[in-house]
Amino acid sequence: MDKAAMSMAILRMLSGSLELTAAIVMIRLNSVEKALVVNSMLALVGPLVLISTTAIGLVGLSDKLSPAKMIWVMAGVACLLIGILRKG
C-alpha cells in the first residue's frame, strides 16, 4: 500500500478515535459547560488534521503531477482552507 495513503488513513483514524473519546467524555461529564470546553478543544484539532492529511497527500502526489497541475491543486487547497478558517 502507498505510504502516503496509509499515513493519511492512520491520521484520520486517530482523529476519529479522538472524536469518539471526546463524545464519551461529554456524556460522562453530563454538563453543557464542560461539554462545550471539550468541543472547543476539538475545534482546534479538526483544521490541523485537514492540513496534515492534505500536506501528506500533496507530498505523495508531488512526483506524479506536473508542476502546473500541482499549482492548481495547491490553489484549490488554499481556497478550501480560506473557506474553512476565515471568519465572516
PyMOL Python script that loads the backbone (N, CA, C, O; Angstrom):
from pymol import cmd

cmd.read_pdbstr("""\
ATOM      1  N   MET A   1       0.845  -1.184   0.000  1.00  0.00           N
ATOM      2  CA  MET A   1       0.000   0.000   0.000  1.00  0.00           C
ATOM      3  C   MET A   1       0.890   1.247   0.000  1.00  0.00           C
ATOM      4  O   MET A   1       1.997   1.240   0.540  1.00  0.00           O
ATOM      5  N   ASP A   2       0.395   2.281  -0.599  1.00  0.00           N
ATOM      6  CA  ASP A   2       1.115   3.547  -0.684  1.00  0.00           C
ATOM      7  C   ASP A   2       1.316   4.145   0.707  1.00  0.00           C
ATOM      8  O   ASP A   2       0.378   4.205   1.502  1.00  0.00           O
ATOM      9  N   LYS A   3       2.539   4.587   0.998  1.00  0.00           N
ATOM     10  CA  LYS A   3       2.848   5.126   2.324  1.00  0.00           C
ATOM     11  C   LYS A   3       2.044   6.386   2.631  1.00  0.00           C
ATOM     12  O   LYS A   3       1.582   6.568   3.757  1.00  0.00           O
ATOM     13  N   ALA A   4       1.875   7.254   1.639  1.00  0.00           N
ATOM     14  CA  ALA A   4       1.122   8.492   1.863  1.00  0.00           C
ATOM     15  C   ALA A   4      -0.340   8.172   2.177  1.00  0.00           C
ATOM     16  O   ALA A   4      -0.915   8.751   3.099  1.00  0.00           O
ATOM     17  N   ALA A   5      -0.938   7.262   1.426  1.00  0.00           N
ATOM     18  CA  ALA A   5      -2.337   6.893   1.666  1.00  0.00           C
ATOM     19  C   ALA A   5      -2.495   6.254   3.044  1.00  0.00           C
ATOM     20  O   ALA A   5      -3.461   6.528   3.757  1.00  0.00           O
ATOM     21  N   MET A   6      -1.542   5.403   3.412  1.00  0.00           N
ATOM     22  CA  MET A   6      -1.600   4.762   4.731  1.00  0.00           C
ATOM     23  C   MET A   6      -1.461   5.795   5.849  1.00  0.00           C
ATOM     24  O   MET A   6      -2.171   5.726   6.852  1.00  0.00           O
ATOM     25  N   SER A   7      -0.553   6.747   5.678  1.00  0.00           N
ATOM     26  CA  SER A   7      -0.368   7.798   6.679  1.00  0.00           C
ATOM     27  C   SER A   7      -1.621   8.644   6.824  1.00  0.00           C
ATOM     28  O   SER A   7      -2.023   8.983   7.938  1.00  0.00           O
ATOM     29  N   MET A   8      -2.238   8.986   5.700  1.00  0.00           N
ATOM     30  CA  MET A   8      -3.464   9.778   5.733  1.00  0.00           C
ATOM     31  C   MET A   8      -4.576   9.009   6.455  1.00  0.00           C
ATOM     32  O   MET A   8      -5.308   9.578   7.265  1.00  0.00           O
ATOM     33  N   ALA A   9      -4.693   7.719   6.154  1.00  0.00           N
ATOM     34  CA  ALA A   9      -5.741   6.902   6.777  1.00  0.00           C
ATOM     35  C   ALA A   9      -5.511   6.774   8.278  1.00  0.00           C
ATOM     36  O   ALA A   9      -6.457   6.865   9.060  1.00  0.00           O
ATOM     37  N   ILE A  10      -4.262   6.563   8.685  1.00  0.00           N
ATOM     38  CA  ILE A  10      -3.968   6.434  10.117  1.00  0.00           C
ATOM     39  C   ILE A  10      -4.272   7.737  10.847  1.00  0.00           C
ATOM     40  O   ILE A  10      -4.834   7.724  11.942  1.00  0.00           O
ATOM     41  N   LEU A  11      -3.902   8.853  10.242  1.00  0.00           N
ATOM     42  CA  LEU A  11      -4.179  10.152  10.854  1.00  0.00           C
ATOM     43  C   LEU A  11      -5.686  10.370  11.011  1.00  0.00           C
ATOM     44  O   LEU A  11      -6.137  10.882  12.036  1.00  0.00           O
ATOM     45  N   ARG A  12      -6.452   9.987  10.009  1.00  0.00           N
ATOM     46  CA  ARG A  12      -7.914  10.119  10.094  1.00  0.00           C
ATOM     47  C   ARG A  12      -8.507   9.172  11.137  1.00  0.00           C
ATOM     48  O   ARG A  12      -9.464   9.526  11.826  1.00  0.00           O
ATOM     49  N   MET A  13      -7.938   7.962  11.253  1.00  0.00           N
ATOM     50  CA  MET A  13      -8.424   7.040  12.282  1.00  0.00           C
ATOM     51  C   MET A  13      -8.140   7.587  13.678  1.00  0.00           C
ATOM     52  O   MET A  13      -8.984   7.486  14.569  1.00  0.00           O
ATOM     53  N   LEU A  14      -6.964   8.161  13.869  1.00  0.00           N
ATOM     54  CA  LEU A  14      -6.644   8.777  15.154  1.00  0.00           C
ATOM     55  C   LEU A  14      -7.586   9.940  15.457  1.00  0.00           C
ATOM     56  O   LEU A  14      -8.051  10.100  16.586  1.00  0.00           O
ATOM     57  N   SER A  15      -7.855  10.740  14.444  1.00  0.00           N
ATOM     58  CA  SER A  15      -8.771  11.862  14.607  1.00  0.00           C
ATOM     59  C   SER A  15     -10.176  11.372  14.966  1.00  0.00           C
ATOM     60  O   SER A  15     -10.829  11.930  15.848  1.00  0.00           O
ATOM     61  N   GLY A  16     -10.625  10.341  14.286  1.00  0.00           N
ATOM     62  CA  GLY A  16     -11.944   9.773  14.579  1.00  0.00           C
ATOM     63  C   GLY A  16     -12.014   9.194  15.982  1.00  0.00           C
ATOM     64  O   GLY A  16     -13.023   9.336  16.673  1.00  0.00           O
ATOM     65  N   SER A  17     -10.939   8.542  16.398  1.00  0.00           N
ATOM     66  CA  SER A  17     -10.881   7.995  17.753  1.00  0.00           C
ATOM     67  C   SER A  17     -10.945   9.110  18.789  1.00  0.00           C
ATOM     68  O   SER A  17     -11.604   8.978  19.820  1.00  0.00           O
ATOM     69  N   LEU A  18     -10.260  10.194  18.505  1.00  0.00           N
ATOM     70  CA  LEU A  18     -10.297  11.347  19.404  1.00  0.00           C
ATOM     71  C   LEU A  18     -11.707  11.917  19.491  1.00  0.00           C
ATOM     72  O   LEU A  18     -12.156  12.299  20.571  1.00  0.00           O
ATOM     73  N   GLU A  19     -12.401  11.977  18.372  1.00  0.00           N
ATOM     74  CA  GLU A  19     -13.785  12.474  18.352  1.00  0.00           C
ATOM     75  C   GLU A  19     -14.692  11.572  19.196  1.00  0.00           C
ATOM     76  O   GLU A  19     -15.498  12.062  19.987  1.00  0.00           O
ATOM     77  N   LEU A  20     -14.557  10.258  19.023  1.00  0.00           N
ATOM     78  CA  LEU A  20     -15.378   9.335  19.807  1.00  0.00           C
ATOM     79  C   LEU A  20     -15.059   9.433  21.296  1.00  0.00           C
ATOM     80  O   LEU A  20     -15.961   9.405  22.133  1.00  0.00           O
ATOM     81  N   THR A  21     -13.781   9.548  21.619  1.00  0.00           N
ATOM     82  CA  THR A  21     -13.385   9.695  23.014  1.00  0.00           C
ATOM     83  C   THR A  21     -13.968  10.969  23.609  1.00  0.00           C
ATOM     84  O   THR A  21     -14.446  10.972  24.743  1.00  0.00           O
ATOM     85  N   ALA A  22     -13.926  12.039  22.845  1.00  0.00           N
ATOM     86  CA  ALA A  22     -14.482  13.309  23.318  1.00  0.00           C
ATOM     87  C   ALA A  22     -15.995  13.181  23.553  1.00  0.00           C
ATOM     88  O   ALA A  22     -16.523  13.728  24.522  1.00  0.00           O
ATOM     89  N   ALA A  23     -16.679  12.467  22.675  1.00  0.00           N
ATOM     90  CA  ALA A  23     -18.123  12.273  22.855  1.00  0.00           C
ATOM     91  C   ALA A  23     -18.408  11.500  24.142  1.00  0.00           C
ATOM     92  O   ALA A  23     -19.341  11.829  24.874  1.00  0.00           O
ATOM     93  N   ILE A  24     -17.613  10.484  24.413  1.00  0.00           N
ATOM     94  CA  ILE A  24     -17.792   9.710  25.647  1.00  0.00           C
ATOM     95  C   ILE A  24     -17.519  10.587  26.861  1.00  0.00           C
ATOM     96  O   ILE A  24     -18.246  10.524  27.853  1.00  0.00           O
ATOM     97  N   VAL A  25     -16.472  11.404  26.786  1.00  0.00           N
ATOM     98  CA  VAL A  25     -16.150  12.313  27.887  1.00  0.00           C
ATOM     99  C   VAL A  25     -17.305  13.279  28.120  1.00  0.00           C
ATOM    100  O   VAL A  25     -17.673  13.536  29.266  1.00  0.00           O
ATOM    101  N   MET A  26     -17.879  13.815  27.049  1.00  0.00           N
ATOM    102  CA  MET A  26     -19.013  14.740  27.184  1.00  0.00           C
ATOM    103  C   MET A  26     -20.187  14.065  27.888  1.00  0.00           C
ATOM    104  O   MET A  26     -20.831  14.662  28.751  1.00  0.00           O
ATOM    105  N   ILE A  27     -20.455  12.826  27.517  1.00  0.00           N
ATOM    106  CA  ILE A  27     -21.558  12.090  28.137  1.00  0.00           C
ATOM    107  C   ILE A  27     -21.278  11.865  29.621  1.00  0.00           C
ATOM    108  O   ILE A  27     -22.163  12.033  30.460  1.00  0.00           O
ATOM    109  N   ARG A  28     -20.052  11.489  29.934  1.00  0.00           N
ATOM    110  CA  ARG A  28     -19.696  11.210  31.339  1.00  0.00           C
ATOM    111  C   ARG A  28     -19.681  12.476  32.184  1.00  0.00           C
ATOM    112  O   ARG A  28     -20.027  12.429  33.365  1.00  0.00           O
ATOM    113  N   LEU A  29     -19.285  13.609  31.604  1.00  0.00           N
ATOM    114  CA  LEU A  29     -19.262  14.858  32.359  1.00  0.00           C
ATOM    115  C   LEU A  29     -20.667  15.355  32.667  1.00  0.00           C
ATOM    116  O   LEU A  29     -20.904  15.968  33.707  1.00  0.00           O
ATOM    117  N   ASN A  30     -21.594  15.086  31.756  1.00  0.00           N
ATOM    118  CA  ASN A  30     -23.001  15.418  31.942  1.00  0.00           C
ATOM    119  C   ASN A  30     -23.211  16.885  32.315  1.00  0.00           C
ATOM    120  O   ASN A  30     -23.998  17.204  33.205  1.00  0.00           O
ATOM    121  N   SER A  31     -22.498  17.764  31.624  1.00  0.00           N
ATOM    122  CA  SER A  31     -22.613  19.193  31.881  1.00  0.00           C
ATOM    123  C   SER A  31     -22.417  19.937  30.558  1.00  0.00           C
ATOM    124  O   SER A  31     -21.441  19.705  29.845  1.00  0.00           O
ATOM    125  N   VAL A  32     -23.345  20.825  30.244  1.00  0.00           N
ATOM    126  CA  VAL A  32     -23.256  21.574  28.994  1.00  0.00           C
ATOM    127  C   VAL A  32     -21.985  22.411  28.964  1.00  0.00           C
ATOM    128  O   VAL A  32     -21.311  22.487  27.936  1.00  0.00           O
ATOM    129  N   GLU A  33     -21.657  23.039  30.089  1.00  0.00           N
ATOM    130  CA  GLU A  33     -20.479  23.901  30.144  1.00  0.00           C
ATOM    131  C   GLU A  33     -19.202  23.115  29.878  1.00  0.00           C
ATOM    132  O   GLU A  33     -18.356  23.542  29.092  1.00  0.00           O
ATOM    133  N   LYS A  34     -19.066  21.967  30.533  1.00  0.00           N
ATOM    134  CA  LYS A  34     -17.873  21.137  30.365  1.00  0.00           C
ATOM    135  C   LYS A  34     -17.823  20.520  28.965  1.00  0.00           C
ATOM    136  O   LYS A  34     -16.748  20.399  28.378  1.00  0.00           O
ATOM    137  N   ALA A  35     -18.974  20.136  28.437  1.00  0.00           N
ATOM    138  CA  ALA A  35     -19.026  19.584  27.085  1.00  0.00           C
ATOM    139  C   ALA A  35     -18.615  20.632  26.052  1.00  0.00           C
ATOM    140  O   ALA A  35     -17.982  20.316  25.045  1.00  0.00           O
ATOM    141  N   LEU A  36     -18.982  21.867  26.318  1.00  0.00           N
ATOM    142  CA  LEU A  36     -18.595  22.956  25.423  1.00  0.00           C
ATOM    143  C   LEU A  36     -17.080  23.158  25.418  1.00  0.00           C
ATOM    144  O   LEU A  36     -16.495  23.452  24.376  1.00  0.00           O
ATOM    145  N   VAL A  37     -16.449  23.002  26.579  1.00  0.00           N
ATOM    146  CA  VAL A  37     -14.995  23.103  26.667  1.00  0.00           C
ATOM    147  C   VAL A  37     -14.339  21.987  25.856  1.00  0.00           C
ATOM    148  O   VAL A  37     -13.394  22.230  25.106  1.00  0.00           O
ATOM    149  N   VAL A  38     -14.847  20.761  26.012  1.00  0.00           N
ATOM    150  CA  VAL A  38     -14.313  19.622  25.255  1.00  0.00           C
ATOM    151  C   VAL A  38     -14.501  19.868  23.765  1.00  0.00           C
ATOM    152  O   VAL A  38     -13.590  19.625  22.975  1.00  0.00           O
ATOM    153  N   ASN A  39     -15.657  20.342  23.385  1.00  0.00           N
ATOM    154  CA  ASN A  39     -15.939  20.626  21.975  1.00  0.00           C
ATOM    155  C   ASN A  39     -15.013  21.705  21.427  1.00  0.00           C
ATOM    156  O   ASN A  39     -14.579  21.627  20.278  1.00  0.00           O
ATOM    157  N   SER A  40     -14.714  22.693  22.229  1.00  0.00           N
ATOM    158  CA  SER A  40     -13.808  23.763  21.801  1.00  0.00           C
ATOM    159  C   SER A  40     -12.413  23.229  21.534  1.00  0.00           C
ATOM    160  O   SER A  40     -11.746  23.669  20.597  1.00  0.00           O
ATOM    161  N   MET A  41     -11.969  22.290  22.343  1.00  0.00           N
ATOM    162  CA  MET A  41     -10.655  21.676  22.110  1.00  0.00           C
ATOM    163  C   MET A  41     -10.642  20.914  20.795  1.00  0.00           C
ATOM    164  O   MET A  41      -9.639  20.915  20.081  1.00  0.00           O
ATOM    165  N   LEU A  42     -11.751  20.264  20.477  1.00  0.00           N
ATOM    166  CA  LEU A  42     -11.842  19.530  19.212  1.00  0.00           C
ATOM    167  C   LEU A  42     -11.819  20.477  18.011  1.00  0.00           C
ATOM    168  O   LEU A  42     -11.351  20.108  16.933  1.00  0.00           O
ATOM    169  N   ALA A  43     -12.319  21.683  18.199  1.00  0.00           N
ATOM    170  CA  ALA A  43     -12.334  22.654  17.106  1.00  0.00           C
ATOM    171  C   ALA A  43     -10.921  23.006  16.662  1.00  0.00           C
ATOM    172  O   ALA A  43     -10.719  23.404  15.514  1.00  0.00           O
ATOM    173  N   LEU A  44      -9.954  22.870  17.536  1.00  0.00           N
ATOM    174  CA  LEU A  44      -8.560  23.113  17.164  1.00  0.00           C
ATOM    175  C   LEU A  44      -7.969  21.939  16.389  1.00  0.00           C
ATOM    176  O   LEU A  44      -7.129  22.129  15.510  1.00  0.00           O
ATOM    177  N   VAL A  45      -8.406  20.742  16.714  1.00  0.00           N
ATOM    178  CA  VAL A  45      -7.841  19.537  16.113  1.00  0.00           C
ATOM    179  C   VAL A  45      -8.291  19.365  14.664  1.00  0.00           C
ATOM    180  O   VAL A  45      -7.490  18.974  13.815  1.00  0.00           O
ATOM    181  N   GLY A  46      -9.550  19.648  14.370  1.00  0.00           N
ATOM    182  CA  GLY A  46     -10.101  19.424  13.027  1.00  0.00           C
ATOM    183  C   GLY A  46      -9.292  20.066  11.915  1.00  0.00           C
ATOM    184  O   GLY A  46      -8.871  19.365  10.995  1.00  0.00           O
ATOM    185  N   PRO A  47      -9.057  21.370  11.961  1.00  0.00           N
ATOM    186  CA  PRO A  47      -8.267  22.007  10.904  1.00  0.00           C
ATOM    187  C   PRO A  47      -6.827  21.486  10.823  1.00  0.00           C
ATOM    188  O   PRO A  47      -6.254  21.401   9.736  1.00  0.00           O
ATOM    189  N   LEU A  48      -6.254  21.145  11.964  1.00  0.00           N
ATOM    190  CA  LEU A  48      -4.887  20.605  11.952  1.00  0.00           C
ATOM    191  C   LEU A  48      -4.831  19.263  11.232  1.00  0.00           C
ATOM    192  O   LEU A  48      -3.891  18.988  10.486  1.00  0.00           O
ATOM    193  N   VAL A  49      -5.840  18.435  11.460  1.00  0.00           N
ATOM    194  CA  VAL A  49      -5.896  17.139  10.778  1.00  0.00           C
ATOM    195  C   VAL A  49      -6.106  17.351   9.281  1.00  0.00           C
ATOM    196  O   VAL A  49      -5.473  16.678   8.468  1.00  0.00           O
ATOM    197  N   LEU A  50      -6.986  18.274   8.912  1.00  0.00           N
ATOM    198  CA  LEU A  50      -7.217  18.578   7.499  1.00  0.00           C
ATOM    199  C   LEU A  50      -5.927  19.034   6.822  1.00  0.00           C
ATOM    200  O   LEU A  50      -5.580  18.544   5.748  1.00  0.00           O
ATOM    201  N   ILE A  51      -5.233  19.956   7.438  1.00  0.00           N
ATOM    202  CA  ILE A  51      -3.998  20.477   6.858  1.00  0.00           C
ATOM    203  C   ILE A  51      -2.942  19.376   6.772  1.00  0.00           C
ATOM    204  O   ILE A  51      -2.239  19.269   5.768  1.00  0.00           O
ATOM    205  N   SER A  52      -2.828  18.564   7.810  1.00  0.00           N
ATOM    206  CA  SER A  52      -1.824  17.498   7.826  1.00  0.00           C
ATOM    207  C   SER A  52      -2.095  16.445   6.762  1.00  0.00           C
ATOM    208  O   SER A  52      -1.189  16.057   6.023  1.00  0.00           O
ATOM    209  N   THR A  53      -3.343  15.980   6.680  1.00  0.00           N
ATOM    210  CA  THR A  53      -3.649  14.949   5.681  1.00  0.00           C
ATOM    211  C   THR A  53      -3.487  15.497   4.265  1.00  0.00           C
ATOM    212  O   THR A  53      -3.026  14.786   3.372  1.00  0.00           O
ATOM    213  N   THR A  54      -3.861  16.741   4.064  1.00  0.00           N
ATOM    214  CA  THR A  54      -3.694  17.358   2.752  1.00  0.00           C
ATOM    215  C   THR A  54      -2.216  17.482   2.399  1.00  0.00           C
ATOM    216  O   THR A  54      -1.824  17.208   1.265  1.00  0.00           O
ATOM    217  N   ALA A  55      -1.403  17.889   3.352  1.00  0.00           N
ATOM    218  CA  ALA A  55       0.036  18.014   3.105  1.00  0.00           C
ATOM    219  C   ALA A  55       0.648  16.664   2.761  1.00  0.00           C
ATOM    220  O   ALA A  55       1.460  16.566   1.841  1.00  0.00           O
ATOM    221  N   ILE A  56       0.264  15.620   3.494  1.00  0.00           N
ATOM    222  CA  ILE A  56       0.764  14.276   3.194  1.00  0.00           C
ATOM    223  C   ILE A  56       0.352  13.859   1.789  1.00  0.00           C
ATOM    224  O   ILE A  56       1.154  13.307   1.036  1.00  0.00           O
ATOM    225  N   GLY A  57      -0.899  14.126   1.442  1.00  0.00           N
ATOM    226  CA  GLY A  57      -1.387  13.783   0.099  1.00  0.00           C
ATOM    227  C   GLY A  57      -0.638  14.525  -1.001  1.00  0.00           C
ATOM    228  O   GLY A  57      -0.306  13.942  -2.033  1.00  0.00           O
ATOM    229  N   LEU A  58      -0.376  15.800  -0.780  1.00  0.00           N
ATOM    230  CA  LEU A  58       0.353  16.580  -1.783  1.00  0.00           C
ATOM    231  C   LEU A  58       1.780  16.081  -1.953  1.00  0.00           C
ATOM    232  O   LEU A  58       2.295  16.011  -3.069  1.00  0.00           O
ATOM    233  N   VAL A  59       2.410  15.738  -0.846  1.00  0.00           N
ATOM    234  CA  VAL A  59       3.762  15.184  -0.933  1.00  0.00           C
ATOM    235  C   VAL A  59       3.730  13.857  -1.690  1.00  0.00           C
ATOM    236  O   VAL A  59       4.613  13.576  -2.502  1.00  0.00           O
ATOM    237  N   GLY A  60       2.712  13.046  -1.421  1.00  0.00           N
ATOM    238  CA  GLY A  60       2.573  11.766  -2.121  1.00  0.00           C
ATOM    239  C   GLY A  60       2.325  11.929  -3.607  1.00  0.00           C
ATOM    240  O   GLY A  60       2.738  11.085  -4.402  1.00  0.00           O
ATOM    241  N   LEU A  61       1.659  13.001  -3.990  1.00  0.00           N
ATOM    242  CA  LEU A  61       1.366  13.246  -5.403  1.00  0.00           C
ATOM    243  C   LEU A  61       2.464  14.022  -6.126  1.00  0.00           C
ATOM    244  O   LEU A  61       2.463  14.093  -7.355  1.00  0.00           O
ATOM    245  N   SER A  62       3.381  14.593  -5.392  1.00  0.00           N
ATOM    246  CA  SER A  62       4.339  15.533  -5.983  1.00  0.00           C
ATOM    247  C   SER A  62       5.137  14.944  -7.133  1.00  0.00           C
ATOM    248  O   SER A  62       5.473  15.663  -8.074  1.00  0.00           O
ATOM    249  N   ASP A  63       5.449  13.658  -7.084  1.00  0.00           N
ATOM    250  CA  ASP A  63       6.226  13.061  -8.176  1.00  0.00           C
ATOM    251  C   ASP A  63       5.350  12.608  -9.340  1.00  0.00           C
ATOM    252  O   ASP A  63       5.866  12.248 -10.398  1.00  0.00           O
ATOM    253  N   LYS A  64       4.034  12.623  -9.156  1.00  0.00           N
ATOM    254  CA  LYS A  64       3.123  12.138 -10.199  1.00  0.00           C
ATOM    255  C   LYS A  64       2.445  13.256 -10.984  1.00  0.00           C
ATOM    256  O   LYS A  64       1.860  13.002 -12.038  1.00  0.00           O
ATOM    257  N   LEU A  65       2.514  14.484 -10.487  1.00  0.00           N
ATOM    258  CA  LEU A  65       1.849  15.606 -11.144  1.00  0.00           C
ATOM    259  C   LEU A  65       2.868  16.555 -11.766  1.00  0.00           C
ATOM    260  O   LEU A  65       3.981  16.722 -11.265  1.00  0.00           O
ATOM    261  N   SER A  66       2.463  17.159 -12.850  1.00  0.00           N
ATOM    262  CA  SER A  66       3.300  18.187 -13.457  1.00  0.00           C
ATOM    263  C   SER A  66       3.273  19.423 -12.561  1.00  0.00           C
ATOM    264  O   SER A  66       2.344  19.592 -11.772  1.00  0.00           O
ATOM    265  N   PRO A  67       4.278  20.284 -12.674  1.00  0.00           N
ATOM    266  CA  PRO A  67       4.288  21.498 -11.849  1.00  0.00           C
ATOM    267  C   PRO A  67       3.029  22.353 -12.013  1.00  0.00           C
ATOM    268  O   PRO A  67       2.528  22.914 -11.039  1.00  0.00           O
ATOM    269  N   ALA A  68       2.520  22.451 -13.237  1.00  0.00           N
ATOM    270  CA  ALA A  68       1.317  23.251 -13.469  1.00  0.00           C
ATOM    271  C   ALA A  68       0.106  22.663 -12.729  1.00  0.00           C
ATOM    272  O   ALA A  68      -0.673  23.398 -12.123  1.00  0.00           O
ATOM    273  N   LYS A  69      -0.042  21.350 -12.783  1.00  0.00           N
ATOM    274  CA  LYS A  69      -1.160  20.707 -12.095  1.00  0.00           C
ATOM    275  C   LYS A  69      -1.003  20.828 -10.579  1.00  0.00           C
ATOM    276  O   LYS A  69      -1.990  20.982  -9.861  1.00  0.00           O
ATOM    277  N   MET A  70       0.228  20.757 -10.098  1.00  0.00           N
ATOM    278  CA  MET A  70       0.469  20.891  -8.658  1.00  0.00           C
ATOM    279  C   MET A  70       0.055  22.285  -8.183  1.00  0.00           C
ATOM    280  O   MET A  70      -0.495  22.432  -7.092  1.00  0.00           O
ATOM    281  N   ILE A  71       0.318  23.304  -9.001  1.00  0.00           N
ATOM    282  CA  ILE A  71      -0.094  24.667  -8.644  1.00  0.00           C
ATOM    283  C   ILE A  71      -1.619  24.744  -8.545  1.00  0.00           C
ATOM    284  O   ILE A  71      -2.148  25.380  -7.634  1.00  0.00           O
ATOM    285  N   TRP A  72      -2.324  24.100  -9.475  1.00  0.00           N
ATOM    286  CA  TRP A  72      -3.789  24.101  -9.424  1.00  0.00           C
ATOM    287  C   TRP A  72      -4.296  23.386  -8.176  1.00  0.00           C
ATOM    288  O   TRP A  72      -5.240  23.845  -7.533  1.00  0.00           O
ATOM    289  N   VAL A  73      -3.670  22.270  -7.837  1.00  0.00           N
ATOM    290  CA  VAL A  73      -4.077  21.531  -6.635  1.00  0.00           C
ATOM    291  C   VAL A  73      -3.845  22.384  -5.397  1.00  0.00           C
ATOM    292  O   VAL A  73      -4.718  22.458  -4.532  1.00  0.00           O
ATOM    293  N   MET A  74      -2.688  23.027  -5.296  1.00  0.00           N
ATOM    294  CA  MET A  74      -2.387  23.863  -4.134  1.00  0.00           C
ATOM    295  C   MET A  74      -3.328  25.063  -4.067  1.00  0.00           C
ATOM    296  O   MET A  74      -3.718  25.481  -2.976  1.00  0.00           O
ATOM    297  N   ALA A  75      -3.695  25.619  -5.216  1.00  0.00           N
ATOM    298  CA  ALA A  75      -4.649  26.727  -5.232  1.00  0.00           C
ATOM    299  C   ALA A  75      -6.013  26.260  -4.702  1.00  0.00           C
ATOM    300  O   ALA A  75      -6.679  26.981  -3.958  1.00  0.00           O
ATOM    301  N   GLY A  76      -6.413  25.062  -5.089  1.00  0.00           N
ATOM    302  CA  GLY A  76      -7.675  24.511  -4.593  1.00  0.00           C
ATOM    303  C   GLY A  76      -7.648  24.276  -3.091  1.00  0.00           C
ATOM    304  O   GLY A  76      -8.619  24.562  -2.391  1.00  0.00           O
ATOM    305  N   VAL A  77      -6.538  23.758  -2.607  1.00  0.00           N
ATOM    306  CA  VAL A  77      -6.385  23.537  -1.165  1.00  0.00           C
ATOM    307  C   VAL A  77      -6.418  24.869  -0.428  1.00  0.00           C
ATOM    308  O   VAL A  77      -7.043  24.990   0.626  1.00  0.00           O
ATOM    309  N   ALA A  78      -5.740  25.867  -0.989  1.00  0.00           N
ATOM    310  CA  ALA A  78      -5.743  27.201  -0.362  1.00  0.00           C
ATOM    311  C   ALA A  78      -7.162  27.747  -0.282  1.00  0.00           C
ATOM    312  O   ALA A  78      -7.547  28.325   0.734  1.00  0.00           O
ATOM    313  N   CYS A  79      -7.939  27.570  -1.340  1.00  0.00           N
ATOM    314  CA  CYS A  79      -9.336  28.032  -1.327  1.00  0.00           C
ATOM    315  C   CYS A  79     -10.140  27.303  -0.251  1.00  0.00           C
ATOM    316  O   CYS A  79     -10.942  27.923   0.447  1.00  0.00           O
ATOM    317  N   LEU A  80      -9.930  25.997  -0.114  1.00  0.00           N
ATOM    318  CA  LEU A  80     -10.618  25.235   0.937  1.00  0.00           C
ATOM    319  C   LEU A  80     -10.265  25.768   2.318  1.00  0.00           C
ATOM    320  O   LEU A  80     -11.145  25.987   3.150  1.00  0.00           O
ATOM    321  N   LEU A  81      -8.991  25.972   2.556  1.00  0.00           N
ATOM    322  CA  LEU A  81      -8.560  26.450   3.869  1.00  0.00           C
ATOM    323  C   LEU A  81      -9.090  27.843   4.167  1.00  0.00           C
ATOM    324  O   LEU A  81      -9.501  28.125   5.292  1.00  0.00           O
ATOM    325  N   ILE A  82      -9.082  28.708   3.171  1.00  0.00           N
ATOM    326  CA  ILE A  82      -9.622  30.062   3.364  1.00  0.00           C
ATOM    327  C   ILE A  82     -11.110  29.984   3.697  1.00  0.00           C
ATOM    328  O   ILE A  82     -11.592  30.677   4.593  1.00  0.00           O
ATOM    329  N   GLY A  83     -11.832  29.134   2.967  1.00  0.00           N
ATOM    330  CA  GLY A  83     -13.258  28.984   3.200  1.00  0.00           C
ATOM    331  C   GLY A  83     -13.584  28.398   4.560  1.00  0.00           C
ATOM    332  O   GLY A  83     -14.599  28.747   5.161  1.00  0.00           O
ATOM    333  N   ILE A  84     -12.730  27.508   5.051  1.00  0.00           N
ATOM    334  CA  ILE A  84     -12.983  26.859   6.329  1.00  0.00           C
ATOM    335  C   ILE A  84     -12.537  27.738   7.499  1.00  0.00           C
ATOM    336  O   ILE A  84     -13.257  27.869   8.488  1.00  0.00           O
ATOM    337  N   LEU A  85     -11.370  28.331   7.388  1.00  0.00           N
ATOM    338  CA  LEU A  85     -10.771  29.015   8.520  1.00  0.00           C
ATOM    339  C   LEU A  85     -11.114  30.496   8.625  1.00  0.00           C
ATOM    340  O   LEU A  85     -10.986  31.077   9.703  1.00  0.00           O
ATOM    341  N   ARG A  86     -11.538  31.109   7.548  1.00  0.00           N
ATOM    342  CA  ARG A  86     -11.817  32.542   7.571  1.00  0.00           C
ATOM    343  C   ARG A  86     -13.176  32.814   8.188  1.00  0.00           C
ATOM    344  O   ARG A  86     -14.149  32.107   7.921  1.00  0.00           O
ATOM    345  N   LYS A  87     -13.228  33.826   8.999  1.00  0.00           N
ATOM    346  CA  LYS A  87     -14.488  34.177   9.673  1.00  0.00           C
ATOM    347  C   LYS A  87     -15.188  35.294   8.914  1.00  0.00           C
ATOM    348  O   LYS A  87     -14.555  36.216   8.399  1.00  0.00           O
ATOM    349  N   GLY A  88     -16.509  35.188   8.857  1.00  0.00           N
ATOM    350  CA  GLY A  88     -17.359  36.245   8.329  1.00  0.00           C
ATOM    351  C   GLY A  88     -17.076  36.579   6.956  1.00  0.00           C
ATOM    352  O   GLY A  88     -17.723  37.459   6.389  1.00  0.00           O
TER     353      GLY A  88
END
""", "prot")
cmd.dss("prot")
cmd.show_as("cartoon", "prot")
cmd.util.cbc("prot")
cmd.orient("prot")
